[in-house]
Amino acid sequence: MKLLRSIGIAMTAGVASIAAFVTTANAQDISLDDVLRAAREERAAVARENTAREQQFVAERNRQSARLGEIRSKVSAETALSDRLEASYKANLSELDNLQGQLKEAQGEFAELFGAAGTAASELAATLDNSIISAQFPGRPAALRELAESETLPSVEELEGLWYTLLQEMTEQSKVVTFAASTIKGDGTAANTNVTRVGPFTAFSGGEFMTIDQNTSKLKFLPRSPAAPYVAAAKNVEKFNGSGFTKGVVDPSRGQILGLVISSPDVVETWHQGGIVGYIITALAAIGVVIGLIKLLTLWGVGGAVKGQIRKKSASKSNPLGRIMMAYESNTSADVETMALKLDDAVLKEIPRLESGLNLVKVLAAVAPLLGLLGTVIGMIKTFQAITLFGAGDPQTMAGGISEALVTTVLGLIAAIPLLLIHSFASGASRSVSQVLEEQSAGMIAEHAESRS
């Protein structure tokens, strides 16, 4: 195909050359012999070019044929090698099965016995990986795994080592000891620490509890300490060196219960679960408590000043009763009705000062539980959305919404209860001062009426 294409191209080029030569001949009056000679020369050149291309094509075909032969010979050699390896593998597998059969026959009843020893070693190694005692005696699981994974009969020394390790684990479970061990701190760094161990259950150092790291078989400190009573009990065990008993902490689940206690949210984390509504309730509660306490302290101070004014004859502007007495003294010449109106006006001017801020505290006490109810509704909406998206199979998908619903309700009640108490005390103090002012005002009017009569 390539050769035909080359001949076609050459013929086209020859015709084009003749046409060009004829055009030139017409322009220069060249004879037909010259045209024929030029055509012959062009034909000879094209023939030489086609011959060269044909030779190149044949050479390339020969090279490809030779390469194909080499590849076929290599494939044949590799196929033969694969057949030999497969035959050798089958022969070795058959020999292995024969040897294993001879081994089982030679072991006899001991095979079952040593199989039980290997199973016991494997189970004990898994137990030691999660045992706090392994921090005091490191390296024990490795020898047990070697015994469990061995395909040969265990030696007497290996069986004695299994028995000794099992006996050691049973004995150490009844001890409370303090030992030096390599531990892992909360930031991941290693340190040598004196550790107090209560059997296989609990380990602590300086009141900080630790658990066993299964990857390194080292004790690692918990990221957060439990409540203060547990820390105090751990310190008592560490400091105790006498006879008798002392109060301590034991986790019978070997760290699982302690891990749940640590992972449970504290007060601050629980507060953050309330979300934006919880933050608003907290802010309003703080504002109401501050205003209420300031008002309550102010009323107590005013009540004391009014009681002190009762025992004095000279009026003072620093307390409500003193200002009412000054209003009385400035209108001694007025009749009884005018005096009564003047004193009533003075009392009415003092009452708004006494009751200022109480209504705000009362409103905040009423709004706080309503905001808690709003947060509850929002949390339940989030819970139902989670159920719609992920279903009710996984409780963790609903935990966020339920936490927000419950926390906001609690925050609303926590805010409302102290605000109501403060408002009640402040209102009582305000009414007490107002009653004293009205009684003293009535007494002044009676005294003025008596003096006028």
URSUL-V544897 format. One record per residue. N is the residue number from 1. RES is the residue in one small letter. OMEGA is omega in whole degrees, 0 to 359 (none if undefined). Layout:
((N	RES	OMEGA) (N	RES	OMEGA))
This chain:
((1	m	177) (2	k	181) (3	l	178) (4	l	178) (5	r	180) (6	s	179) (7	i	178) (8	g	179) (9	i	181) (10	a	179) (11	m	179) (12	t	179) (13	a	180) (14	g	178) (15	v	179) (16	a	180) (17	s	179) (18	i	180) (19	a	179) (20	a	181) (21	f	179) (22	v	179) (23	t	179) (24	t	180) (25	a	178) (26	n	181) (27	a	185) (28	q	180) (29	d	178) (30	i	184) (31	s	180) (32	l	177) (33	d	177) (34	d	179) (35	v	181) (36	l	179) (37	r	179) (38	a	180) (39	a	178) (40	r	180) (41	e	180) (42	e	180) (43	r	179) (44	a	180) (45	a	179) (46	v	179) (47	a	178) (48	r	180) (49	e	179) (50	n	178) (51	t	179) (52	a	180) (53	r	180) (54	e	178) (55	q	178) (56	q	179) (57	f	180) (58	v	180) (59	a	179) (60	e	178) (61	r	178) (62	n	179) (63	r	179) (64	q	178) (65	s	179) (66	a	179) (67	r	179) (68	l	178) (69	g	179) (70	e	181) (71	i	179) (72	r	179) (73	s	178) (74	k	178) (75	v	179) (76	s	180) (77	a	180) (78	e	178) (79	t	178) (80	a	179) (81	l	178) (82	s	178) (83	d	179) (84	r	180) (85	l	179) (86	e	178) (87	a	178) (88	s	179) (89	y	180) (90	k	179) (91	a	179) (92	n	179) (93	l	177) (94	s	178) (95	e	179) (96	l	178) (97	d	179) (98	n	180) (99	l	178) (100	q	176) (101	g	177) (102	q	180) (103	l	178) (104	k	179) (105	e	180) (106	a	181) (107	q	178) (108	g	182) (109	e	181) (110	f	182) (111	a	179) (112	e	179) (113	l	181) (114	f	173) (115	g	176) (116	a	178) (117	a	178) (118	g	178) (119	t	179) (120	a	179) (121	a	179) (122	s	180) (123	e	179) (124	l	178) (125	a	177) (126	a	178) (127	t	182) (128	l	178) (129	d	182) (130	n	184) (131	s	176) (132	i	181) (133	i	180) (134	s	176) (135	a	177) (136	q	180) (137	f	184) (138	p	174) (139	g	183) (140	r	182) (141	p	183) (142	a	180) (143	a	179) (144	l	179) (145	r	177) (146	e	178) (147	l	182) (148	a	183) (149	e	182) (150	s	178) (151	e	178) (152	t	178) (153	l	180) (154	p	179) (155	s	179) (156	v	179) (157	e	179) (158	e	178) (159	l	177) (160	e	177) (161	g	176) (162	l	180) (163	w	182) (164	y	181) (165	t	178) (166	l	179) (167	l	178) (168	q	179) (169	e	179) (170	m	182) (171	t	183) (172	e	180) (173	q	181) (174	s	186) (175	k	169) (176	v	187) (177	v	174) (178	t	184) (179	f	177) (180	a	182) (181	a	175) (182	s	185) (183	t	179) (184	i	180) (185	k	181) (186	g	179) (187	d	177) (188	g	179) (189	t	180) (190	a	180) (191	a	176) (192	n	188) (193	t	172) (194	n	187) (195	v	173) (196	t	184) (197	r	175) (198	v	182) (199	g	176) (200	p	191) (201	f	190) (202	t	175) (203	a	181) (204	f	179) (205	s	182) (206	g	182) (207	g	179) (208	e	185) (209	f	182) (210	m	174) (211	t	181) (212	i	175) (213	d	185) (214	q	182) (215	n	184) (216	t	184) (217	s	177) (218	k	177) (219	l	178) (220	k	180) (221	f	176) (222	l	182) (223	p	180) (224	r	180) (225	s	177) (226	p	183) (227	a	185) (228	a	179) (229	p	179) (230	y	178) (231	v	179) (232	a	179) (233	a	178) (234	a	178) (235	k	177) (236	n	179) (237	v	180) (238	e	183) (239	k	185) (240	f	179) (241	n	181) (242	g	179) (243	s	180) (244	g	186) (245	f	174) (246	t	181) (247	k	181) (248	g	182) (249	v	178) (250	v	175) (251	d	184) (252	p	179) (253	s	178) (254	r	172) (255	g	183) (256	q	179) (257	i	178) (258	l	177) (259	g	177) (260	l	178) (261	v	181) (262	i	183) (263	s	178) (264	s	184) (265	p	175) (266	d	185) (267	v	182) (268	v	179) (269	e	177) (270	t	179) (271	w	180) (272	h	179) (273	q	178) (274	g	177) (275	g	184) (276	i	180) (277	v	178) (278	g	178) (279	y	180) (280	i	179) (281	i	180) (282	t	180) (283	a	179) (284	l	178) (285	a	179) (286	a	179) (287	i	181) (288	g	180) (289	v	180) (290	v	180) (291	i	181) (292	g	180) (293	l	178) (294	i	180) (295	k	180) (296	l	178) (297	l	179) (298	t	180) (299	l	176) (300	w	177) (301	g	178) (302	v	178) (303	g	178) (304	g	179) (305	a	178) (306	v	178) (307	k	177) (308	g	180) (309	q	180) (310	i	182) (311	r	181) (312	k	178) (313	k	180) (314	s	181) (315	a	179) (316	s	180) (317	k	187) (318	s	180) (319	n	183) (320	p	180) (321	l	178) (322	g	179) (323	r	176) (324	i	178) (325	m	177) (326	m	175) (327	a	178) (328	y	182) (329	e	181) (330	s	181) (331	n	181) (332	t	181) (333	s	182) (334	a	178) (335	d	186) (336	v	182) (337	e	178) (338	t	179) (339	m	179) (340	a	179) (341	l	180) (342	k	181) (343	l	176) (344	d	178) (345	d	179) (346	a	179) (347	v	179) (348	l	177) (349	k	182) (350	e	185) (351	i	178) (352	p	177) (353	r	181) (354	l	185) (355	e	181) (356	s	179) (357	g	181) (358	l	180) (359	n	179) (360	l	178) (361	v	180) (362	k	179) (363	v	179) (364	l	177) (365	a	178) (366	a	183) (367	v	185) (368	a	178) (369	p	176) (370	l	175) (371	l	175) (372	g	176) (373	l	176) (374	l	177) (375	g	177) (376	t	180) (377	v	179) (378	i	179) (379	g	179) (380	m	176) (381	i	178) (382	k	179) (383	t	180) (384	f	176) (385	q	177) (386	a	178) (387	i	179) (388	t	184) (389	l	189) (390	f	182) (391	g	182) (392	a	182) (393	g	183) (394	d	181) (395	p	182) (396	q	179) (397	t	179) (398	m	186) (399	a	183) (400	g	180) (401	g	179) (402	i	178) (403	s	179) (404	e	181) (405	a	183) (406	l	183) (407	v	179) (408	t	176) (409	t	179) (410	v	180) (411	l	178) (412	g	178) (413	l	179) (414	i	179) (415	a	186) (416	a	185) (417	i	179) (418	p	179) (419	l	177) (420	l	178) (421	l	180) (422	i	179) (423	h	180) (424	s	179) (425	f	181) (426	a	178) (427	s	177) (428	g	178) (429	a	179) (430	s	179) (431	r	179) (432	s	179) (433	v	179) (434	s	179) (435	q	178) (436	v	180) (437	l	180) (438	e	179) (439	e	180) (440	q	178) (441	s	178) (442	a	177) (443	g	178) (444	m	180) (445	i	179) (446	a	179) (447	e	180) (448	h	178) (449	a	179) (450	e	178) (451	s	180) (452	r	181) (453	s	none))
